[in-house]
Amino acid sequence: HSVEEYRRVMESNLEELQRISSLIENILFLSKTENPQYEVKKSHLHLYNEIALVVEFYQALADEKNISVTVHGDADINANPDMVRRLISNLLSNAIKYCDVNGHIQITIENHAADISITFQDDGPGIAKENIPKIFDRFYRTDSARSQQVSGVGLGLSIVKSIAEIHHGSVVLDSDIGRGVRVVVTMLR
């Protein structure tokens, strides 16, 4: 065996270990958030700033597919910064993964009387209506065009739902084949 073959095997093993580590971390996160005694440490956040940080982090991935990401609006919220960033990160990385080359992702922040909403709209291939009720289930992955060449284990949206609920909110996903995906997260201020 050559050094190059060993290197490839080691890189493959490292990728698999990182995938398993991420899976374990996500499962632990979900179990922790379901504990009724779990207390969330909250602080004052400007949502535009939080979203801009995550967008900046994912910009290189978006650029690879020539996807434009725009952010509109702002709101102040009392929330856990790490959880909010994770929620935004999961939704943005999903949108980039599934969005077509030269696509567009629009993130809109809106203030309402008692809560705020963050809407993620992409113009990717969309999800069949019959798959939407199961989309927040753990480990669920559609067998549609959205998952053809995309890695993942199907925990991202479960985590988004869990984070929204911890902040006394909800997540609604709307889509159809050929129509992109629209995800609206609502959280109490």
GURODO-637303 format. One record per atom (N, C-alpha, C, O): residue number from 1; x, y, z. Coordinates in steps of 0.05 Angstrom, whole numbers, plus 32768, in hexadecimal, padded with zeros to 4 digits. Each point is the difference from the previous one (the first is absolute). Layout:
<rs>
R   num     px     py     pz
R   NUM      X      Y      Z
...
</rs>
This chain:
<rs>
R   num     px     py     pz
R     1   8011   7FE8   8000
R     1   7FEF   8018   8000
R     1   8011   8019   8000
R     1   8015   8001   800E
R     2   7FE3   8012   7FE2
R     2   8010   8019   7FFF
R     2   7FF8   8013   8016
R     2   7FEB   7FFD   800D
R     3   8026   8017   7FF7
R     3   7FFA   8015   8013
R     3   7FE6   800F   7FF9
R     3   7FF1   8007   8011
R     4   800B   7FFD   7FD5
R     4   7FE8   800D   7FF7
R     4   7FE6   7FF0   8007
R     4   7FEC   800C   8007
R     5   8015   7FDA   7FF6
R     5   7FE9   7FEF   8007
R     5   7FFA   8002   801E
R     5   7FE9   8003   8008
R     6   802D   7FFC   8008
R     6   7FFC   8003   801D
R     6   7FF4   801B   8007
R     6   7FEF   8003   8011
R     7   801B   8012   7FE2
R     7   7FF6   801B   8004
R     7   7FE2   8001   7FFA
R     7   7FF0   800C   800F
R     8   8008   7FE9   7FDA
R     8   7FE3   8000   7FF9
R     8   7FEF   7FF1   8014
R     8   7FEB   8009   8008
R     9   801F   7FE0   8002
R     9   7FF1   7FF1   8014
R     9   7FFE   8010   801A
R     9   7FEA   8000   800C
R    10   802B   800C   7FFC
R    10   8000   8010   8019
R    10   7FED   8018   7FFD
R    10   7FF1   8006   8013
R    11   800F   8007   7FD6
R    11   7FEE   8017   7FFC
R    11   7FE3   7FF7   8000
R    11   7FEF   800D   800B
R    12   800C   7FDC   7FE9
R    12   7FE5   7FF5   8000
R    12   7FF7   7FF9   801D
R    12   7FE9   8006   8007
R    13   8029   7FEE   8008
R    13   7FFA   7FF9   801C
R    13   7FFB   801A   8010
R    13   7FEE   8000   8011
R    14   8022   8014   7FEB
R    14   7FFC   8019   800E
R    14   7FE5   800D   7FFA
R    14   7FF2   8009   8012
R    15   8006   7FF7   7FD4
R    15   7FE6   800A   7FF8
R    15   7FEA   7FF1   800E
R    15   7FEC   800C   800A
R    16   8016   7FDA   7FF7
R    16   7FEC   7FEF   800D
R    16   7FFE   8006   801E
R    16   7FEB   8001   800B
R    17   802D   8002   8002
R    17   8000   8006   801D
R    17   7FF3   801C   8005
R    17   7FF2   8003   8014
R    18   8014   8010   7FDA
R    18   7FF4   801A   8004
R    18   7FE1   7FFF   7FFD
R    18   7FF2   800D   800E
R    19   8005   7FE3   7FDF
R    19   7FE3   7FFC   7FFB
R    19   7FF3   7FF3   8019
R    19   7FEB   8009   8009
R    20   8022   7FE2   8002
R    20   7FF6   7FF3   8017
R    20   8000   8012   8018
R    20   7FED   8001   8010
R    21   8028   800F   7FF4
R    21   8003   8013   8016
R    21   7FE9   8014   7FFE
R    21   7FF4   8007   8015
R    22   8007   8003   7FD3
R    22   7FEB   8014   7FFC
R    22   7FE5   7FF4   8007
R    22   7FEF   800D   800C
R    23   800D   7FDA   7FEB
R    23   7FE7   7FF2   8006
R    23   7FFB   7FFD   801E
R    23   7FEA   8006   800A
R    24   802B   7FF2   8004
R    24   7FFE   7FFD   801D
R    24   7FFA   801B   800E
R    24   7FEF   8002   8012
R    25   801F   8012   7FE5
R    25   7FFC   801B   800B
R    25   7FE3   8009   7FFC
R    25   7FF4   800B   8012
R    26   8001   7FF0   7FD6
R    26   7FE5   8008   7FFA
R    26   7FEB   7FF1   8011
R    26   7FED   800B   800A
R    27   8018   7FDB   7FF9
R    27   7FEE   7FF0   8011
R    27   8001   8009   801D
R    27   7FEB   8002   800D
R    28   802D   8003   7FFD
R    28   8002   800A   801C
R    28   7FF2   801B   8003
R    28   7FF3   8005   8014
R    29   8010   800C   7FD8
R    29   7FF3   801B   8001
R    29   7FE2   7FFC   8002
R    29   7FF3   800D   8011
R    30   8002   7FE2   7FDE
R    30   7FE3   7FFC   8000
R    30   7FF6   7FF4   801A
R    30   7FEC   8008   800B
R    31   8023   7FE5   8000
R    31   7FF7   7FF4   8019
R    31   8002   8014   8017
R    31   7FEF   8000   8012
R    32   8025   8011   7FEE
R    32   8004   8014   8014
R    32   7FE8   8015   7FFF
R    32   7FF6   8007   8015
R    33   8003   8001   7FD3
R    33   7FEB   8014   7FFE
R    33   7FE4   7FF5   8007
R    33   7FEE   800F   8006
R    34   800F   7FD7   7FF9
R    34   7FE6   7FF4   8007
R    34   7FFD   7FFC   801E
R    34   7FEA   7FF9   800A
R    35   802B   800B   8006
R    35   7FFF   7FFE   801D
R    35   7FF0   8017   800B
R    35   8007   8017   7FFB
R    36   7FE3   7FE4   8013
R    36   7FEF   8015   800B
R    36   800F   8013   8013
R    36   7FF9   8018   8002
R    37   801D   7FDF   800A
R    37   800F   8011   8012
R    37   8015   8011   7FF2
R    37   800E   8010   800C
R    38   7FF5   7FEC   7FDA
R    38   8014   800E   7FF0
R    38   7FFA   801E   8000
R    38   7FEA   8008   7FF8
R    39   8029   8008   8011
R    39   7FFC   801D   8000
R    39   8011   800C   7FEB
R    39   8018   7FFB   7FFD
R    40   7FDC   8017   7FF3
R    40   800E   800D   7FEB
R    40   800A   801B   8009
R    40   7FF1   8010   800B
R    41   8029   7FF5   7FF2
R    41   800B   801A   8007
R    41   7FFC   8013   7FE8
R    41   8009   7FFB   7FEA
R    42   7FE8   801A   801B
R    42   7FF9   8012   7FEA
R    42   800E   801B   8003
R    42   8007   8008   8017
R    43   7FFD   8005   7FD3
R    43   800A   801C   8000
R    43   7FF4   800F   7FE9
R    43   7FF3   7FF5   7FEF
R    44   8011   8025   8012
R    44   7FF4   8012   7FEC
R    44   800F   7FFE   7FE5
R    44   8019   8003   8000
R    45   7FD9   7FF7   7FEB
R    45   800D   7FFD   7FE6
R    45   7FF3   8012   7FEB
R    45   7FE8   8005   8000
R    46   8029   8005   7FED
R    46   7FF6   800D   7FE8
R    46   8001   7FEB   7FEB
R    46   8016   7FF7   7FF8
R    47   7FD3   8000   7FFF
R    47   7FFF   7FE9   7FED
R    47   800F   8005   7FE6
R    47   800D   7FED   7FF6
R    48   7FF2   802B   8000
R    48   800F   8005   7FE7
R    48   801D   7FFA   8003
R    48   800C   7FF3   7FEF
R    49   8000   8016   8027
R    49   801D   7FFB   8005
R    49   8006   7FE2   8002
R    49   8013   7FF7   7FF5
R    50   7FDB   7FFA   801A
R    50   8004   7FE3   8003
R    50   7FFF   7FF2   7FE5
R    50   8010   7FEF   7FFA
R    51   7FDC   8019   7FF6
R    51   7FFD   7FF3   7FE5
R    51   8017   8008   7FEE
R    51   800B   7FEF   7FF1
R    52   7FFE   802A   8010
R    52   8016   8009   7FEF
R    52   801A   7FF0   8006
R    52   800F   7FFA   7FEE
R    53   7FF6   8000   802C
R    53   8017   7FF0   8008
R    53   7FFF   7FE4   7FF3
R    53   8014   7FF6   7FF6
R    54   7FD5   7FFE   800B
R    54   7FFD   7FE5   7FF5
R    54   8002   8000   7FE2
R    54   800C   7FEF   7FF4
R    55   7FE8   8026   7FFF
R    55   8002   8002   7FE3
R    55   801D   8003   7FF8
R    55   8009   7FF4   7FEC
R    56   8006   801C   8023
R    56   801C   8004   7FF9
R    56   800F   7FE6   8002
R    56   8012   7FFA   7FEF
R    57   7FE8   7FF6   8025
R    57   800D   7FE6   8004
R    57   7FFB   7FED   7FE8
R    57   8011   7FF2   7FF8
R    58   7FD6   800F   7FFD
R    58   7FF9   7FEE   7FEA
R    58   8004   800C   7FE4
R    58   7FFA   7FF4   7FEC
R    59   8010   8025   8013
R    59   8003   800E   7FE7
R    59   8010   7FF0   7FEB
R    59   7FF9   7FFF   7FE9
R    60   801D   7FF4   801F
R    60   8011   7FF1   7FEE
R    60   7FF0   7FE9   7FF3
R    60   8003   7FFB   7FE8
R    61   7FED   7FF7   8028
R    61   7FEF   7FEA   7FF5
R    61   7FEC   800B   7FED
R    61   7FFB   7FF4   7FEB
R    62   7FF9   8023   801B
R    62   7FEC   800C   7FEE
R    62   800E   8009   7FE6
R    62   7FF5   7FFC   7FEA
R    63   8023   800F   8019
R    63   800F   800A   7FE8
R    63   8007   7FE9   7FED
R    63   8000   8003   7FE8
R    64   8006   7FE5   8023
R    64   8006   7FE9   7FF0
R    64   7FEA   7FF9   7FEC
R    64   8005   7FF7   7FEA
R    65   7FE2   800E   801F
R    65   7FE9   7FFA   7FEE
R    65   7FF4   801A   7FF4
R    65   7FEB   7FFF   7FF4
R    66   8023   8017   8011
R    66   7FF6   801A   7FF6
R    66   7FE4   8006   800A
R    66   7FEF   8009   7FF1
R    67   800D   7FF2   8029
R    67   7FE6   8006   800D
R    67   8002   801A   800E
R    67   8012   8005   8010
R    68   7FDB   800D   7FEB
R    68   7FFF   8019   800F
R    68   7FEF   7FFD   8019
R    68   7FEB   7FF3   7FFF
R    69   801E   8019   8017
R    69   7FF1   7FFF   8019
R    69   7FFB   801D   8008
R    69   8013   800F   8003
R    70   7FD4   7FF7   8001
R    70   7FF9   801C   8009
R    70   7FF1   7FFE   801A
R    70   7FF1   7FED   8006
R    71   8013   8027   800B
R    71   7FF3   8002   801A
R    71   7FF2   801B   8002
R    71   800C   8015   7FFB
R    72   7FDA   7FEA   800C
R    72   7FF0   8018   8003
R    72   7FF4   8001   801C
R    72   7FF9   7FEC   800B
R    73   8005   802C   8000
R    73   7FF3   8004   8019
R    73   8012   7FFC   8018
R    73   8017   7FF9   7FFD
R    74   7FDE   800C   801B
R    74   800F   7FFD   8019
R    74   7FEC   7FFE   8016
R    74   7FE9   8009   7FFD
R    75   801F   7FEB   8019
R    75   7FEF   7FFF   8018
R    75   8012   7FFA   8017
R    75   8016   7FF5   7FFE
R    76   7FE1   8015   801A
R    76   800E   7FF9   8018
R    76   7FF1   7FE9   800E
R    76   7FE8   7FFF   7FFF
R    77   8028   7FEF   800C
R    77   7FF3   7FE9   800D
R    77   8011   7FF8   8018
R    77   8018   8004   8001
R    78   7FDB   7FF2   8013
R    78   800D   7FF5   8018
R    78   8002   7FE2   7FFC
R    78   7FEC   7FF2   8003
R    79   802C   8004   7FF6
R    79   8002   7FE4   7FF8
R    79   801C   7FF6   8006
R    79   8012   8010   8007
R    80   7FF2   7FD6   7FF7
R    80   801A   7FF4   8004
R    80   8010   8004   7FE6
R    80   7FF9   7FF5   7FEB
R    81   801E   8019   8016
R    81   800F   8006   7FE8
R    81   800A   7FE7   7FF1
R    81   7FFE   7FFF   7FE7
R    82   800C   7FEE   8027
R    82   800B   7FE8   7FF3
R    82   7FE9   7FF0   7FF2
R    82   8004   7FF7   7FEA
R    83   7FE5   8007   8023
R    83   7FEA   7FF2   7FF4
R    83   7FF5   800F   7FE8
R    83   7FFA   7FF3   7FEB
R    84   8004   8027   8017
R    84   7FF6   8010   7FE9
R    84   8013   7FFD   7FE8
R    84   7FF7   7FFC   7FE9
R    85   8023   8005   801C
R    85   8014   7FFC   7FEA
R    85   7FFE   7FE4   7FF4
R    85   8002   7FFD   7FE8
R    86   7FF9   7FF0   8029
R    86   7FFE   7FE4   7FF7
R    86   7FE7   7FFD   7FEE
R    86   8000   7FF3   7FEB
R    87   7FEA   8019   801E
R    87   7FE7   7FFF   7FF0
R    87   8004   800D   7FE5
R    87   7FF9   7FF4   7FEB
R    88   8013   8024   8015
R    88   8005   800E   7FE7
R    88   8013   7FF0   7FEE
R    88   7FFC   7FFD   7FE8
R    89   8019   7FF8   8024
R    89   8014   7FF0   7FF2
R    89   7FF3   7FE7   7FF3
R    89   8006   7FFB   7FE9
R    90   7FEA   7FF7   8026
R    90   7FF3   7FE8   7FF5
R    90   7FEE   8007   7FE8
R    90   8001   7FF2   7FEC
R    91   7FF0   8024   8017
R    91   7FEE   8007   7FEA
R    91   800F   800B   7FE8
R    91   7FF9   7FF9   7FE9
R    92   801C   8017   801C
R    92   800F   800B   7FE9
R    92   8010   7FEA   7FF2
R    92   8001   7FFF   7FE8
R    93   800C   7FEF   8028
R    93   8010   7FEB   7FF3
R    93   7FEE   7FEE   7FEF
R    93   8007   7FF7   7FEB
R    94   7FE0   8003   8020
R    94   7FED   7FF0   7FF0
R    94   7FF9   800E   7FE6
R    94   8000   7FF4   7FEA
R    95   7FFA   8026   8018
R    95   7FF8   800F   7FE8
R    95   8017   8000   7FEC
R    95   7FFB   7FFD   7FE8
R    96   801E   8007   8021
R    96   8016   8000   7FED
R    96   8004   7FE4   7FF4
R    96   8005   7FFE   7FE8
R    97   7FF9   7FED   8028
R    97   8004   7FE5   7FF7
R    97   7FED   7FF9   7FE9
R    97   8007   7FF5   7FEC
R    98   7FDF   8013   8018
R    98   7FEC   7FF8   7FED
R    98   7FFA   8014   7FEA
R    98   7FF2   7FF9   7FEC
R    99   8017   8020   8017
R    99   7FFB   8014   7FEC
R    99   800F   7FFA   7FE7
R    99   8016   7FF6   8000
R   100   7FDE   8011   7FE9
R   100   800D   7FFC   7FE7
R   100   8017   8013   7FFC
R   100   8001   8015   800D
R   101   8011   7FE4   7FE1
R   101   8016   8013   7FF8
R   101   7FF3   8019   7FF5
R   101   7FEB   7FFF   7FF3
R   102   8021   8018   8014
R   102   7FF5   801A   7FF8
R   102   7FE6   8007   800E
R   102   7FF0   8011   7FF7
R   103   800B   7FE2   801F
R   103   7FE6   8004   800F
R   103   8001   8018   8012
R   103   8014   800F   8001
R   104   7FD7   7FF4   800E
R   104   7FFD   8016   8012
R   104   7FF3   7FF7   801A
R   104   7FED   7FF0   8000
R   105   801D   801A   8017
R   105   7FF4   7FFB   801A
R   105   7FFB   801B   800C
R   105   8011   8011   8002
R   106   7FD6   7FF2   8007
R   106   7FF8   8019   800C
R   106   7FF8   7FFB   801D
R   106   7FF0   7FEE   8005
R   107   801C   8021   800E
R   107   7FFA   7FFD   801C
R   107   7FF3   801A   8009
R   107   800B   8016   7FFC
R   108   7FDD   7FE8   800F
R   108   7FF1   8018   8008
R   108   7FF9   7FFF   801D
R   108   7FF4   7FEC   800A
R   109   8013   8029   8005
R   109   7FFA   8002   801C
R   109   7FE9   8014   8004
R   109   8000   8015   7FF5
R   110   7FEB   7FE2   801A
R   110   7FE9   8012   8004
R   110   7FFA   8002   801E
R   110   8001   7FED   800F
R   111   7FF7   802B   7FF9
R   111   7FF7   8006   801B
R   111   7FE2   7FFE   8000
R   111   7FF2   800B   7FEF
R   112   8003   7FE8   8026
R   112   7FE3   7FFF   8004
R   112   7FFB   8009   801D
R   112   8014   8004   800F
R   113   7FD4   7FFF   7FF9
R   113   7FF9   800B   801A
R   113   800E   7FF0   8017
R   113   800D   800B   8011
R   114   7FF0   7FDA   7FEE
R   114   800A   7FF0   8017
R   114   8018   7FEF   7FF8
R   114   800E   7FF5   8011
R   115   7FF7   8008   7FD5
R   115   8015   7FEE   7FF7
R   115   800F   800B   7FE8
R   115   7FF9   8015   7FF6
R   116   801A   7FDB   8001
R   116   800E   8007   7FE7
R   116   7FFF   7FE8   7FEE
R   116   7FFB   7FE9   8009
R   117   8009   801B   7FDD
R   117   8001   7FEA   7FEE
R   117   8019   8003   7FEE
R   117   8008   8016   7FF9
R   118   8004   7FD3   8000
R   118   8016   8000   7FED
R   118   7FF7   7FED   7FEA
R   118   7FFA   7FE8   8005
R   119   8006   8022   7FE3
R   119   7FF7   7FF0   7FE9
R   119   8018   7FFA   7FEE
R   119   800F   8012   7FF8
R   120   7FF5   7FD5   8001
R   120   8015   7FF7   7FEE
R   120   7FF1   7FF7   7FE7
R   120   7FF0   7FED   8001
R   121   8016   801F   7FE8
R   121   7FF4   7FF9   7FE7
R   121   8016   7FF9   7FEC
R   121   8011   8011   7FFA
R   122   7FEE   7FD7   7FFB
R   122   8014   7FF9   7FEB
R   122   7FF1   7FFA   7FE6
R   122   7FE8   7FFC   8000
R   123   8026   8004   7FEA
R   123   7FF4   7FF9   7FE6
R   123   800A   7FE6   7FF5
R   123   8003   7FFC   7FE8
R   124   8002   7FF1   802B
R   124   800A   7FE6   7FF9
R   124   7FEA   7FEE   7FF5
R   124   7FEA   800A   7FF9
R   125   801B   7FDC   8005
R   125   7FED   7FED   7FF3
R   125   7FE6   7FFB   8010
R   125   7FEC   7FF6   7FF5
R   126   8014   8012   8025
R   126   7FE8   7FFC   8010
R   126   7FFD   7FE5   800C
R   126   8011   7FEE   7FFB
R   127   7FDA   800E   8014
R   127   7FFA   7FE7   800E
R   127   7FE3   7FF9   7FF9
R   127   7FEF   8012   8001
R   128   800C   7FD5   7FF9
R   128   7FE4   7FF7   7FFA
R   128   7FEE   8005   8018
R   128   8008   7FFB   8017
R   129   7FE0   800E   7FE4
R   129   7FED   8006   8016
R   129   7FFC   7FE9   8013
R   129   7FFE   8004   8018
R   130   8002   7FE3   7FDE
R   130   7FFB   7FE9   8011
R   130   8017   7FFB   8014
R   130   7FFC   7FF2   8014
R   131   801C   8019   7FE7
R   131   8017   7FFC   8012
R   131   8001   8015   8016
R   131   800D   7FFC   8014
R   132   7FE4   801A   7FE9
R   132   8002   8016   8013
R   132   7FF8   7FF8   801D
R   132   800E   8008   8013
R   133   7FDD   7FE8   7FF1
R   133   7FF9   7FF9   801C
R   133   8016   7FF1   800F
R   133   8001   8001   8018
R   134   8010   7FF1   7FD9
R   134   8015   7FF0   800D
R   134   801B   800E   8002
R   134   8013   7FF6   800B
R   135   7FEF   8022   7FE9
R   135   8019   800D   7FFC
R   135   800F   8007   801A
R   135   8019   8002   8000
R   136   7FD8   8002   8016
R   136   800D   8006   8019
R   136   8006   7FE8   8012
R   136   800B   8002   8016
R   137   7FED   7FE6   7FE0
R   137   8006   7FE7   800E
R   137   801E   7FFB   8000
R   137   800E   8005   7FEC
R   138   7FFC   7FF0   802A
R   138   801D   7FFA   8001
R   138   8007   7FEA   7FEC
R   138   7FF1   7FED   7FFB
R   139   8025   8018   7FF8
R   139   800C   7FED   7FEC
R   139   7FF0   7FFE   7FE7
R   139   8007   7FF0   7FEE
R   140   7FE4   8020   800F
R   140   7FF0   7FFE   7FE7
R   140   800E   800E   7FEA
R   140   800A   8017   8003
R   141   7FF8   7FDC   7FE6
R   141   800B   800D   7FE8
R   141   7FEE   7FF8   7FE8
R   141   7FF9   7FE9   7FFD
R   142   8000   802B   7FF3
R   142   7FEF   7FFA   7FE9
R   142   8011   7FF1   7FEC
R   142   8019   8002   8000
R   143   7FDA   7FEF   7FEE
R   143   800F   7FF4   7FEA
R   143   7FFD   800F   7FE6
R   143   8004   7FF6   7FEA
R   144   7FF4   8023   801A
R   144   7FFC   8012   7FE8
R   144   801A   800B   7FF6
R   144   8016   7FF9   8009
R   145   7FE8   801A   7FE5
R   145   8017   800D   7FF5
R   145   8011   800E   8015
R   145   8018   8004   7FFD
R   146   7FDB   8004   8019
R   146   800E   800F   8015
R   146   8016   7FEF   800D
R   146   8013   800C   800B
R   147   7FEB   7FDA   7FF4
R   147   8014   7FF0   800F
R   147   8012   7FEF   7FEE
R   147   800E   7FEE   800A
R   148   7FF1   8016   7FDC
R   148   800F   7FEF   7FEE
R   148   801E   7FFF   8006
R   148   800B   7FEB   8005
R   149   8002   802C   7FFB
R   149   801D   8000   8005
R   149   8008   800F   801A
R   149   8015   800C   8001
R   150   7FD9   7FF3   8012
R   150   8005   8011   8018
R   150   8004   7FEE   8018
R   150   7FF1   7FED   8005
R   151   8025   8018   800A
R   151   8005   7FF0   8018
R   151   7FF1   800C   8017
R   151   7FF7   8017   7FFF
R   152   8006   7FD9   8016
R   152   7FF3   8009   8018
R   152   7FF0   7FE8   800B
R   152   7FFD   7FEC   7FF3
R   153   7FFA   8018   8026
R   153   7FF2   7FE9   800D
R   153   7FE3   8007   8006
R   153   7FF2   7FEF   800B
R   154   8005   8029   7FEF
R   154   7FE4   8007   8005
R   154   7FFA   8009   801C
R   154   7FEA   7FFB   800A
R   155   8029   8013   8003
R   155   7FFB   800B   801A
R   155   7FFD   801F   8000
R   155   7FF6   800B   8014
R   156   8013   8002   7FD7
R   156   8001   801D   7FFF
R   156   7FE6   800E   8006
R   156   7FFF   8012   8010
R   157   7FEB   7FE4   7FE3
R   157   7FE6   800D   8005
R   157   7FF4   7FF9   801B
R   157   7FF1   800F   800B
R   158   8016   7FD9   7FFF
R   158   7FF7   7FF9   801B
R   158   800C   8013   8014
R   158   7FF2   8009   8013
R   159   8027   7FFE   7FE9
R   159   800E   8013   8012
R   159   7FF4   801C   7FFE
R   159   7FFC   800D   8014
R   160   7FFE   7FFB   7FD3
R   160   7FF3   801A   7FFC
R   160   7FE6   8002   800F
R   160   7FFA   8013   800E
R   161   7FF6   7FD8   7FEF
R   161   7FE5   7FFF   800E
R   161   8004   8001   801E
R   161   7FF2   800E   800E
R   162   8021   7FE3   7FFD
R   162   8006   7FFF   801C
R   162   8008   801C   800B
R   162   7FF6   8008   8015
R   163   801C   8005   7FDC
R   163   8009   801B   8008
R   163   7FE9   8014   8000
R   163   7FFD   8010   8012
R   164   7FF2   7FEF   7FD9
R   164   7FE9   8012   7FFE
R   164   7FED   7FFB   8018
R   164   7FF7   8013   800C
R   165   8004   7FD4   7FFA
R   165   7FEE   7FFA   8016
R   165   800B   8008   801B
R   165   7FF1   8009   8012
R   166   8029   7FF4   7FF2
R   166   800D   8009   8019
R   166   7FFB   801E   8004
R   166   7FFF   800A   8016
R   167   8000   8005   7FD3
R   167   7FFB   801D   8001
R   167   7FE3   8006   7FFC
R   167   7FF9   8016   7FF7
R   168   7FF5   7FD7   8011
R   168   7FE3   8004   7FFF
R   168   7FF7   8008   7FE4
R   168   7FEF   8011   7FFD
R   169   801C   7FE1   7FEF
R   169   7FF9   8006   7FE4
R   169   7FF9   7FE7   7FF1
R   169   7FFA   7FEB   800B
R   170   8007   8018   7FDA
R   170   7FF9   7FEA   7FEF
R   170   800F   8003   7FE5
R   170   800C   8014   7FFA
R   171   7FF3   7FD7   7FF6
R   171   800B   8000   7FE5
R   171   7FEB   7FF5   7FED
R   171   7FF4   7FEB   8006
R   172   8009   8022   7FE4
R   172   7FEE   7FF7   7FEB
R   172   800F   7FFF   7FE6
R   172   800E   8013   7FF9
R   173   7FEF   7FD7   7FF9
R   173   800D   7FFC   7FE6
R   173   7FEB   7FFE   7FEA
R   173   7FED   7FF1   8003
R   174   8017   801D   7FE7
R   174   7FED   7FFF   7FEA
R   174   8011   7FFC   7FE6
R   174   8014   800D   7FFC
R   175   7FE3   7FE1   7FF3
R   175   800E   7FFB   7FE8
R   175   7FF0   7FEF   7FED
R   175   7FEA   7FF6   8007
R   176   8020   8007   7FE1
R   176   7FF6   7FEC   7FED
R   176   8016   7FFD   7FEB
R   176   8012   8011   7FFE
R   177   7FED   7FD9   7FF4
R   177   8014   7FFA   7FEC
R   177   8002   8018   7FEC
R   177   7FEB   8009   7FF5
R   178   802D   8001   8006
R   178   8004   8015   7FED
R   178   7FFA   801C   800B
R   178   8002   8013   7FF1
R   179   7FF8   7FEF   8029
R   179   7FF7   801A   800B
R   179   8013   800A   8016
R   179   7FFA   8014   800D
R   180   801C   7FDE   7FF8
R   180   8011   8008   8015
R   180   7FF4   7FFA   801B
R   180   7FEC   7FF3   8002
R   181   8022   8016   8013
R   181   7FF7   7FFA   801C
R   181   7FFE   801A   800F
R   181   8011   8012   7FFE
R   182   7FDA   7FF1   8012
R   182   7FFC   8017   8011
R   182   7FFD   7FF6   801D
R   182   7FEE   7FF0   8005
R   183   8025   8018   800C
R   183   7FFF   7FF8   801C
R   183   7FFC   801A   8011
R   183   800F   8013   7FFD
R   184   7FDC   7FED   8014
R   184   7FFB   8017   8011
R   184   8003   7FF7   801D
R   184   7FF2   7FEE   800A
R   185   8022   801F   8004
R   185   8004   7FFA   801C
R   185   7FF5   8018   800F
R   185   8005   8017   7FFA
R   186   7FEA   7FE3   801A
R   186   7FF5   8015   8011
R   186   8009   7FFB   801D
R   186   7FFF   7FE9   8009
R   187   800A   802C   8004
R   187   8008   7FFE   801C
R   187   7FF6   8018   8010
R   187   7FFE   8016   7FF6
R   188   7FFB   7FE5   8024
R   188   7FF8   8016   8011
R   188   8018   8012   8004
R   188   8017   7FF7   8000
R   189   7FE4   8022   8005
R   189   8015   8013   8005
R   189   800E   7FF9   8019
R   189   8013   800E   8008
</rs>
